[in-house]
């Protein structure tokens, strides 16, 4: 499976497939769903399926944990991810504002 898929392609993975590919424990996945970081399709654990976007997110979370060589619990990991996500949003907003400012000058 590749991380570069068109928006028309969708791969849905079960919880066990997702944990294997993402490199996360099942308890971590459940916790990430509980805190709202991962949003699976389905009502219960046995019915959950995860899409490509969730896979990219899970891999990013795993890399954060591994790269920093930290033994973070999933809640700390989720908080860290939300902070990184917010930084990215702010950087995008700043870039848009700078582009708009340059266009106004021209």
Kinemage of the C-alpha trace (Angstrom):
@kinemage 1
@onewidth
@group {chain A} dominant
@subgroup {mainchain}
@vectorlist {calphas} color= white
{ca unk a 1} P 0.000 0.000 0.000
{ca unk a 2} L 1.279 3.491 -0.763
{ca unk a 3} L 0.694 6.700 1.111
{ca unk a 4} L 0.262 8.617 -2.150
{ca unk a 5} L -3.233 7.739 -3.315
{ca unk a 6} L -5.625 9.833 -5.297
{ca unk a 7} L -8.618 11.244 -3.496
{ca unk a 8} L -10.840 8.836 -5.416
{ca unk a 9} L -9.058 5.774 -4.061
{ca unk a 10} L -9.948 4.641 -0.576
{ca unk a 11} L -8.531 1.812 1.460
{ca unk a 12} L -10.456 0.824 4.552
{ca unk a 13} L -8.661 -1.251 7.167
{ca unk a 14} L -10.076 -3.187 10.097
{ca unk a 15} L -8.707 -2.508 13.587
{ca unk a 16} L -6.306 -5.469 13.447
{ca unk a 17} L -5.064 -4.522 9.952
{ca unk a 18} L -4.738 -0.900 11.039
{ca unk a 19} L -2.675 -1.739 14.133
{ca unk a 20} L -0.314 -3.911 12.083
{ca unk a 21} L 0.247 -1.355 9.340
{ca unk a 22} L 0.391 1.652 11.686
{ca unk a 23} L 2.666 -0.074 14.196
{ca unk a 24} L 0.428 0.790 17.134
{ca unk a 25} L -1.027 -1.388 19.869
{ca unk a 26} L -4.776 -1.996 19.844
{ca unk a 27} L -5.086 -0.226 23.205
{ca unk a 28} L -3.337 2.830 21.706
{ca unk a 29} L -5.762 2.884 18.785
{ca unk a 30} L -8.751 2.635 21.141
{ca unk a 31} L -7.352 5.467 23.267
{ca unk a 32} L -6.711 7.641 20.210
{ca unk a 33} L -10.317 7.104 19.157
{ca unk a 34} L -11.547 7.914 22.672
{ca unk a 35} L -9.686 11.234 22.741
{ca unk a 36} L -10.886 12.096 19.239
{ca unk a 37} L -7.600 11.961 17.342
{ca unk a 38} L -8.640 8.992 15.195
{ca unk a 39} L -12.154 8.888 13.784
{ca unk a 40} L -13.039 5.444 12.446
{ca unk a 41} L -16.135 4.493 10.519
{ca unk a 42} L -18.412 2.177 12.483
{ca unk a 43} L -20.112 2.275 15.852
{ca unk a 44} L -18.179 -0.308 17.868
{ca unk a 45} L -14.630 -1.632 18.024
{ca unk a 46} L -15.547 -4.703 15.987
{ca unk a 47} L -17.066 -2.530 13.249
{ca unk a 48} L -14.377 0.151 13.077
{ca unk a 49} L -12.585 0.737 9.803
{ca unk a 50} L -9.892 3.307 9.130
{ca unk a 51} L -9.137 5.188 5.923
{ca unk a 52} L -5.917 6.424 4.319
{ca unk a 53} L -5.975 9.696 6.237
{ca unk a 54} L -6.130 7.856 9.564
{ca unk a 55} L -3.216 5.685 8.460
{ca unk a 56} L -1.049 8.695 7.640
{ca unk a 57} L -1.955 10.228 11.005
{ca unk a 58} L -1.193 7.020 12.912
{ca unk a 59} L 2.172 6.665 11.211
{ca unk a 60} L 2.995 10.278 12.058
{ca unk a 61} L 2.111 9.681 15.707
{ca unk a 62} L 4.251 6.553 15.791
{ca unk a 63} L 7.187 8.446 14.247
{ca unk a 64} L 6.859 11.197 16.851
{ca unk a 65} L 7.003 8.603 19.606
{ca unk a 66} L 9.951 6.762 18.044
{ca unk a 67} L 11.939 9.798 16.866
{ca unk a 68} L 11.812 11.430 20.254
{ca unk a 69} L 12.535 8.073 21.917
{ca unk a 70} L 9.873 8.828 24.481
{ca unk a 71} L 7.647 6.415 26.303
{ca unk a 72} L 4.632 8.700 26.076
{ca unk a 73} L 1.182 7.502 26.870
{ca unk a 74} L -1.327 7.936 24.111
{ca unk a 75} L -2.919 11.013 25.723
{ca unk a 76} L 0.399 12.871 25.775
{ca unk a 77} L 1.001 11.767 22.205
{ca unk a 78} L -2.435 13.045 21.192
{ca unk a 79} L -1.782 16.387 22.874
{ca unk a 80} L 1.554 16.697 21.102
{ca unk a 81} L -0.081 15.927 17.794
{ca unk a 82} L -2.817 18.498 18.367
{ca unk a 83} L -0.174 21.115 19.125
{ca unk a 84} L 1.726 20.246 15.935
{ca unk a 85} L -1.526 20.353 13.988
{ca unk a 86} L -2.306 23.815 15.399
{ca unk a 87} L 1.185 25.068 14.533
{ca unk a 88} L 0.661 23.861 10.974
{ca unk a 89} L -2.704 25.668 10.782
{ca unk a 90} L -1.144 28.893 12.054
{ca unk a 91} L 1.743 28.626 9.594
{ca unk a 92} L -0.727 28.169 6.737
{ca unk a 93} L -2.739 31.188 7.863
{ca unk a 94} L 0.436 33.262 8.105
{ca unk a 95} L 1.515 32.200 4.611
{ca unk a 96} L -1.901 33.135 3.197
{ca unk a 97} L -1.743 36.530 4.903
{ca unk a 98} L 1.745 37.167 3.522
{ca unk a 99} L 0.650 36.245 0.002
{ca unk a 100} L -2.389 38.529 0.294
{ca unk a 101} L -0.174 41.356 1.537
{ca unk a 102} L 2.224 40.923 -1.388
{ca unk a 103} L -0.672 40.891 -3.839
{ca unk a 104} L -2.047 44.111 -2.336
{ca unk a 105} L 1.310 45.802 -2.873
{ca unk a 106} L 1.469 44.766 -6.532
